[in-house]
Amino acid sequence: MIRSFTRRNGRITAGQERALASLWPHYGVNLEGILDLNTLFGRSAEKHLEIGFGMGDTLVTMAQSHPEHDYLGIDVYRPGTGHLLLQIAEAQLTNVRVISGDVVDFLQDNLSSPCLDAVYLFFPDPWSKKRHHKRRLVQAHFMTLLAQRMTSGSSFHVATDWENYAEHMLDVLDASPDFIKSTIPKRPLTKFEQRGRRLGHGVWDFFYQRN
């Protein structure tokens, strides 16, 4: 299987290591079989998924701003996962759960029906070299899989600061029979994005709704 990511353990702090050990039982999701998201959160509410949450800042901001929604974050980056767990505990958030793993496996193996009301993909790896473009997450087959797990009228919000990837995303999304383009809402700016804007980098946002 072609992966859209490489595992980067990176430099993890002692606090992040402790969070992974002590906070994971409270906020982490162990992927075993099909998940019932209402049971996972203990209530019926809109379910939002952020793919590749990085250090978790945007996910926490969204969860704090919309306590009426439940948020899942999925990533493979251990330092970021530890950092997010610390933020969740500090903010005493009850509407966030964390997944460590590959989103394709999660969608295929752990969800079985349309249950996601919003999906966010902010600044995924652009795989800038042409020979690596096949590793980009936004591909026709991925959008078909994602659509199978999204409710009718749900939203998909994606952003990138790579123009070539933006053009690729637009081609894939416009060609998808499952999504229609819609008006882009406001969203929290990531630290990565704020730094890029200060350096004059462009940012492309696309917002689509599930048919």
N, C-alpha and C positions, 0 to 999 in steps of 0.2 A: 504494500500500500504506500502511495506517495503521501508523505506527511506535509502539512502546511506550516510546520514549526520544527525547530530543533530545541532540544531540552537544554536550557541554560540554568545551571544551578547558581552561578554568580556568587557574590559575596553575601553571606547571610549573617546577620547580627545575632548576638546571644539572645536578645529579646525576641527576635523573630523565631528562633529555634524553640524557645520556651513557649511561645504562642502556638506553634505547630503541635507541640506536645500537650499543652494544657487546655487550649481553647478549641482545638479541632473537635473534640467530642461534643461540644456545645453548638458549634456553627458549621462544622464540616459535614459533607455528605459522602458516605461510603456507597459506592456504586455497586449494588448487588441486585440484579434483576430490574424489573419495571418499577418506576417510582410513581407514587400518587402524590402530586405536588400539594394538594390540599391537606393531605395527612402529614406531609413533611413540615408544613408551616402551621398546621393546626387550625386552619380557617379557609374559607372560600374567598378568594380575592384575585385580582388580576396578577398574572405571573409574568415577570419581566426577566429576560436573560441577557447578561452582558458577556460577550465572547472576548476573551483576552483582556482582563481587567487591569493588567499591569500592576501598579502598586495599590489599586483599589480606590483611589481618591474620588473618581467620578461616580463609581458605584455607591459609595457611602453618601455622597452629596445627593444623588437621586433618591436613595432610600430615606434620608432625613427629610427631604422636601416632599416626599409622597408616602407617608406612613400607611396610607390606605392600600398600597400595592406591595406585593412580595417580590423580592429580587434574588435571583440566582446569579452568581458569578463563576465563570469557569476559566482556568488558566493552568499552565504547566510550570510556571515560574515560582519556585519555592520561596525566595525572599519576598516576592510580591504577595504570595498567599499568607505568609506570616505577618506581613505589614497590615494586610486587610483584616486579618483576625484581631489584631491589636486595636484597630480603628473601630471595629464592630463592638468590641467589648467596652472600649472607652466611651463610645456614644450610646451604649446600652440599647443597641438596635435589636429588635425582635423579628424584623422583616427581611433579613439577609441570610442566605446560606451559601456556602462556598464549596466548589467542586475543583479537585485537582485532577486534570486529565484532558483528553482530546475531545473536542466538541463533536467531531464526527462520530466517534464511538458512543458518546453520550446520547446523541440524537438517535442513533441506530439501535442501541442496546438497552437504553434506560427510560425512553419515552415511547409510548405506543399509540398515542392518539393526539389530536390537536389540543394543546393545553397552554401554549405560549401566546400571550397577548401583546408582547413587544420584544424585539430582539435588537441589541445594539452591538455594533462592530466598529470600534473606534481605533483607527491607526493600526491595522493589522500589518504584519511583516510584508513589505512590498515585493520581496524577492526581486530586486532590481535587475539582476542579470537575466538576459533573455533566455538563457538555457534553464533558468530556475522558475520561469513564469508558470510552469505547470504546477508548482507548489503553492501558488496563490490560493487562498481559501475561497474567494468569490469565483466560483465556476458554475457552469450550468447544472452539473450533477449535485453540487452542494445546495444550490438554491431549490432544487426539486426535493431533496431530503428535508431541508429546513421548512419548506412550505407544508410538508406533511405533518409537521409538529406545531404549526401555527393556526390559531383560530381565524375564522372568517372576519375580515376587517382589522386584523392585527397589523402592527407596524414593524418595519425593518429600517433601521437608521444606521447608515454606514458613512465613515469619514476617512479620508486619507490625505497625506500631504505629498504624495507622489503623483504627478500629473499623468504619467503613463498608466499607473494602476487605476487612476480615476477614470480614464478613457476605457480601460478594460472593464471596470465595474459597470459603467454605464451601458456598454455593449451587452454584457451578460444580463443585467437587470431589465433592460428594455426588451430583450428577446424572450424573457421568461413569461410564460402564459399564466403564471400564478400571482404575479405582482403588477400593480399599477402605480405610476409615479404620483406623489402627493406633495403637499406643501411642507417645507422643512420647518419643524418647530425649534424653539431655542433649546440649547443643551449646555451643560456645564463644560467649560473649557478645561482640558487637561493641562498639567504643568508642562508636559512635553509640547503641547500645542502652543501654549503661551510663549514658551521659549522660541519656538519656530516662528511665530508671528513677529516677535521682536527682531528676528534675523531676516524678516522679509519673505519667509516661506509662504507659499500658497496653501490653502486648505480647501478641499472639495468635499461637500456634504451631499448625500443623496438620501431621500426618504421615500419609501415605497410602502404600499398597503397590500395585504393579502386579499385576493379576490374572495 
